[in-house]
Amino acid sequence: MANDDPVVARARGRVGQTLHGKYRLERLLGVGGMAAVYAGVHRNGRPVAVKLLHPELTLNEGIRERFLREGQVANAVEHPGAVAVLDDDVTEDGSAFLVMELLDGVTVESLNERNRLPIGAVCSIGLQALEVLEAAHARGVVHRDIKPANLFATREGAVKILDFGIARLREPGATSGTQTGLMLGTPAFMAPEQAIGRMSQIDARTDLWALGATLFTLVSGRPVHEAESVQEALVKAATEPARSLRSVAPKAPSWLVSVVDRALSFEQSARFATAHEMRAVLAQSAKDATPAAVAALVERADSVPPGQSSRRGRPSATHAAVVTPAPAAKRSLSGWLLLILVVAGVGVGFAKWADYVELQRAARPSSPAESESLARRTEGPEPSLTGTASASAAPSASTAPTLQKPARRRNPATRRGANDVGGREGLPSMKPQ
């Protein structure tokens, strides 16, 4: 983000403030479309991460409730690999905030941009994420936004799942807390049932598809579906079966190709039934999948600047993320179906834009410059098409609305969420205060 960005400037202006006499904001870690994340310290000296919702968005009751609900859902998982929330409150000016344990490490997305990931490290990331998902699914929590930017690797090699902001918590006798047809997530990591908006069909296998897509990307450096726009990515995710990992990573072990391809099955019934089953199958062959392999990558990440790569014969992730269109002759959709779905996507985008305008009128930003800045970050009452924030050092433009264009040229289907602030020193793991 530009240094003169009014939203970033306002976020920097909070550094040094103390929230409710308890949490002093020491350093700005990053700013997204939904929130700013700070490294802070509790009055007892404990380091924390503070995620502060933008004041304008706090005016929207739905956004505020979903933001605060992140703590409830993350804590319900009750697993050390789920980033937990220590506290939540509202500042004197009305901005909601969450307090989380400050971690030392990087997002898996950042690791993938800086280094070649050995198969052992990729499998360790997958196995650890599956263990957390197993605990989450057992408690009725479906994350709905598993992707490299929402996986955090600590210096000890532990993997934690971030961003439970759009997770669904199923309670006995309760209906879904998400409106019918409301689509949240990241297109490149959306299972077909999620991309098409069939909320009633989203379950644990939806997360397993997303993890399969994550492993696909970490091994191959490519998204499951090549696309030139978010709309095309959604259409392909909803209607086209995933290509085999073998087609883009011919040297990948056969056993890993088998696991990833099964997780990416178009039909839910053909995927692994549970995270436990997928983890057991992956663990059978992934002999070198140890946390030490991940820790080595985190340590090495400090020596490779973002945007550069130690990979040979392969461009850095900054450039590799630029999508190219799939050859027309290989498309499995009929021309008419594609046209209908794209037109429908444009209609949804227009509706989101209209909602956004109403939100901005309610927010009444203090200046035209601030209004313009918010328009680049949020797109209506659902500003995060991808999810939550990972407290990291580098500002990110990732999860912002589905149709928002990234600030730098990245694959529109894989960019991080607007409130993901991927980079160093991240998010949390919880224990009650």
N, C-alpha and C positions, 0 to 999 in steps of 0.2 A: 504494500500500500504506500501511496505517496505520503511524504512526511507532513504535507500540508492538509491531508485529509481531515476534515473537521471531526469526524467520528473518532479517528485515531487520536487526534489532538485532545479531544475531550477525555478519552480513556487514559491518556498519559497524565492528564491533569488530576486524575484521582490518586496517582502514586503519592504515597506519603499520608494519605487519609487513613483514619481508623474507623472501622465500621462497628457501631454500637459499643465502642470502648473496648473491643476484644480483638479484632482482626486488622492489623496494620498492613496496608498494601505496599509491598517493598519494591516490586518490579513488574512491569507489564510484559507478559509472556506472548500475548497475541490477541488479535481482534478479528472476530468473524462477523457474519451478517446478523447473528443473533445475540452474541455476548462477547465480552472481553474477559480474558483470563489473566490473573495476576499470581505471582509468587508472593505469599504473605507470611505473616507470623502471628500466632495467637499470643495473647498477653502473657501466657505462661512460658513462652519461648519456643513453642512447637511450630515447625515450618508447615505451611498449608498451601493449597491452591484455592484461589477464590474465583469463582465463575460468576460474573455480574451481568445480568440481562440488561440490554440497552433500555434506557428509560422510555423511549417511544414505544417499544414492544411491550413493556410492562402494562401499558394502557389497554392492551388487548387481553381480555380475560382468558381466552382460550390458549394463547401463547404462554401467558404467565402460569396457568395451571399445568400445562404440559412440561414447562421448564422445571417447576418445583416437583413435579411428579417423578422426574428422573431419579431423585434420591430414594423415593419409595420403592421404585422398581429395582434399582441397582441393589439396594439393601436387602430386598426380598430374596436375592439369589444366594446370599450367605456362603460365598466362596471367596477365598483370597485373590482369585484371578478376576473378580468382578470389581471394577472401580467403584468404591462405595462412597457415600456422602456422609460427612460428619455432622453437618449442621445446615440449616437453611433459614433465611430471614429476609427482611425487607429493609433497605436503607432509609435514611431520613427523607430522601427525596422520592421514595416510593419504588426504587429499583429492587427487584428480587435478586437474591444471590444464593449460591450453593458453596459450601466449604468442603474441600476434599483433601485427602493426604497428598502431599507433593511427592511425585516420583522422580527418579533420576534415570533417564534413558531416552529413547527415541521411539517414534512410531515405526511400525513395520514398513509403512509406505516410504518413510525416509530411508530406512535401511535398504530397501529395494532400489531407491534412486541412486544411492551412493556406492553400493557394492554388488558384486555377483553373489547371489545367495546359494550356498552349497545345498545339495538335496537334503543332507542331514539337518541343516538349520531350518529349511522349509518344513520338513516333516515335524521337527520339534515344535515349531510355531503352530502347526496344524493340530498336533496331539494335545498341546496345552490349551489351545482354544476350544477343542472338542470337550476337554474335561470341564471347562467352565460352562459350555453350552449344555452339557449333560446335567449339571447342577441347576442351571436356569430352567431348562425344560421340565425337570422334575418338580419345579415349583410353579409351573404354569407360565413362565416368562419366555416369550419369543422376541428376540432382539430386533429383527427386521432390518438391520443395517450393518451386517458383518462385512468388513472390507479391510484392506491393509491400513487405511488411515485410522481405523477404530481398534486396531490391535497395537498394544504398547509393549515394547521390550525393555526391561530394566537392565541395569549393569550386571545383575546376577544371572541374567538369561531367562528370567521369569516373563511370561507373557500374560498381559492383562487385557480384558475387553473393556473398551471405553464406550461412552455415549449410549446410555440406555434411554435417551430422551424420547425416542419414538417406539420403544419396546411396548409390546402388548402384554399386560398382566391379566391372565384369566383367573377369575374368581368363581367359586361355586354359585351357580344360578345367575351370574352376571352376563350381560351381553357385551359385545366389544365396545371399548371406550373410543374407538375411532369411527367416524362417520362412514356410512356406506359409500364406496366409491372414492374415498379420500386416499390418495396414493402418496406414501412417504417412503423414502429409501434412496439408493443410488443406482441409476439405470444399469450400469455395467455389472452390478452385483445383485440384480433383482431376479428372482426366480419367475418363471412364466406366470404363475398365479398371482404374484404380487404386482408384476408389471401390467397385467391386464385389469388390476383393481378388484380381484375377487377376494375381498377381505375374509369371507367366511372359510376360504380354503387355506389361508395362511396358517401354518403350524410349524412344528419343529423341523420338518423336512425343508421348509423354506430357508431356514438358517443354514442347513446343511448344503443346500444349493449354493448359497452365498459364500460359504467357506470353501466349497469346491472351486468357485470362480476365483476366490482369493489365491488358492494354491495354483490354479491355472496361470494367473497373472504373475505370481512370484517365480514360477518355473520358466515360463515362456517370455515374460515381458510384454505380453499382448493381452487385450481384453478378450473375453469369450466371443463377443460379437463386435466386428468392426463397424463403426458408424461415424457419420460426419456431423451428427447433431443429437441432442438429447431425445428429440422426438423419434428419430430413426432408431436410436438405441432402445427406446421403450417398445417400439413396434417389433423389433427383432427379438427382444427378450420375451415378448408375449407370444410370438408366433413361430419362431424358428428354433429348432433343436440346436443345442450347443455343438460346436465342432469338437472333434476329439483333440485332446492334448497332444497326441502323437502328430497331428497335422502341423503344429507350430513348434513343437519341441521333440524332434525325432530321436534325440539322444536320451530322453527321459527314460528311467527304468520302467519296464512293462508293468510291474506291480503298482507303481505310482500312477501311471496312465489309467490303469484299471480302476483304481480308487477314485480318481478325479472324474473320470468319465461317468462312473455310476452316480456320483454325487450330483452331477450336472444333467441327469436324465430329465427329459422334458416332462414325462409323466411322474407325478409324485410317488406312485406305487412302485416305480422302478428304482427309486433312490434307496439309500440306507434308511431303515425305519427309525433308527434312533442315533443320537450322537455316540452312545456307548458302542453300538454295532460298528459304526464307521471308525471309531478310535481303535477298536480291537483289531479290525482288518488292517488298518494302517500300521499299527504297532508290530504286527507279525513280521513285516519286511523292513521297516525303518529302523535298522539296528544302530545307526549313528545319530539318531534323533535325540540329542541331549541338550539340556539348558546351556551347557558349556559352549556348544556350537553357536548358540544365539548370543551369549555374552561376548564371545570373540568378535562378532560382527558389530555389536554396540560399541565396543572399545575401538574398533577400527574406524567406525563412523566419524570419530573426531578428527581423523587424519585425512579424510576425503571431503573436500568442500562440496556443498549441495550443487547439483547441476553438473558435476564432473563424475567420471566413472572409472573404475579400475577394470572394466570389462573390455575384453579384446574382441574385435570383430562384431561389436554390437554397440550402437549409439547409446549415449547416456539416456536415462529415463526421461529427462526433460524433453528430448526430441523423439524418443521412442513412443511417447504417449500421444503424438499427433496421429490421429486416425486416418486411414485411407479407406475409400469406399470399397465394399466387396464387389467383385465382378458381377455385372448384371446377369450374366448367363448362369451364375451359380446360385442365384437367389431362389429360395423355395417358395416365396410368396407369389401369389398371382398379382399382376399389376393392379387389378381393381381393388383387391383387399388392402394392399399397401396404401393406395390412394385414400381409401375410406378411413383407415386408421390414422394416417397422417393428418387428414382434415379434422378428424375428431380430436387429435392432440392439439391442433391449433386452436380449436374451440375451447378446450380446457385451459390452454394458456391465456386466451383472451379473458376468460372468467376469472382466472387467478389475478390477471392484471387489474381487472375492475375492482376486485376485493382489495388489492394492494392500494389502489387510489383512495378507497374509503378509509383504510387504516391510516394512511398518511394524513388525510384530512383530520382524523380524530387526534392524531399525535401532535399536529401543529408544530413541526420543527421550527427551531428558532431562526433559521436563515435558509435562503434558497440553496446555498451550498450544501447545507446539511441534508436538505431534502434530496438533492441530487446524489449525495453519498449513500443515503439509505436506499435509494432506488437501485443502486448498483449491488447492494447486499441482500435485500429482502424482496420477496415477491409475493406479497399478500400475507394472509393470516397464517400460512404455512411456510415460514421463511426457510425452513430447513428441509429440503427434499432429501437430504441424506441423513441428518441425524443430529447428534450432540457434539460437545466440544471436548477435545483432548487437550489438556493443558500443556502446551509445548511452546518453545521459544519463538519459532518463526511464525509470523502472521500467515493465515491461510484463507483462501477464498473458496473453500471446498464445498460445504453443504448448502450453500445458498440455494434458493429456489431452483426448481427443476429447469426452468428455461433461462436461467441467468448464464451469461457468457463469462468464462474465467478471465482473470486479469492478464495472465500470460497464456501462451498457446499451449493448452493441454487437451488431452482427450476429454471432450465434454461429457462423456459417459462415465469417466473415472475420477473426475476432479473431486477434491475433498469437500466436505460440507462447509457451509458458510460459517458455522460456529465451531468447526474443527480448527484448532489452531496448531496444527501439527508441527513438530520440531522437537527441541530438547525440553527437558524437565517437565514432565507431564503431569498427568492426572493421578488418580487416587486408588486407594484401597481402603476400605473402611473399618473402623472400629468405633463404637459409640464413644462420644466425648466423655 
